[in-house]
Amino acid sequence: MSTLELTREEERHLLEILERYYPSLRIEVVNTDDREFRRALKQRETFMKDLITRLKAALDA
């Protein structure tokens, strides 16, 4: 497993970027007809949701 160290400011910026893109990804999932592509998008959504949660927890600590 790799480790990436971020400053608090970098964590806040990354969180902001992820939170801005996440709703667009949800819309893309809903509007996608291709099952395989939808599956890939849902995996990305799950990853992003987890990362957003982890970043919020890190910033609250």
SVG drawing of the C-alpha trace seen along z (x, -y; Angstrom):
<svg xmlns="http://www.w3.org/2000/svg" viewBox="-31 -25 35 30">
<polyline fill="none" stroke="black" stroke-width="0.4" points="0.0,0.0 1.3,-3.4 1.1,-6.4 0.5,-10.0 1.0,-12.8 -1.1,-15.9 -1.1,-19.2 -4.4,-20.2 -4.9,-22.7 -4.3,-20.0 -6.8,-17.8 -9.4,-20.6 -8.9,-21.3 -9.1,-17.6 -12.3,-17.2 -13.8,-20.2 -12.9,-18.8 -14.4,-15.4 -17.6,-16.9 -18.1,-19.1 -17.6,-16.1 -19.6,-13.5 -23.1,-14.8 -22.1,-14.9 -20.9,-11.3 -24.3,-10.3 -26.1,-11.9 -23.8,-10.1 -24.5,-6.7 -28.2,-7.3 -28.1,-8.3 -25.8,-5.6 -27.4,-2.8 -24.3,-0.6 -24.3,1.9 -20.6,2.5 -19.9,-1.3 -22.5,-1.8 -20.8,0.9 -17.5,-0.9 -19.0,-4.2 -20.6,-2.7 -17.3,-1.4 -15.8,-4.9 -18.7,-6.3 -18.1,-3.9 -14.4,-4.8 -15.1,-8.5 -17.8,-8.2 -15.3,-6.3 -12.5,-8.8 -14.8,-11.8 -15.7,-10.1 -12.1,-9.4 -11.0,-13.0 -13.8,-14.5 -12.7,-12.3 -9.1,-13.3 -10.0,-17.0 -12.2,-16.7 -9.4,-15.0"/>
</svg>
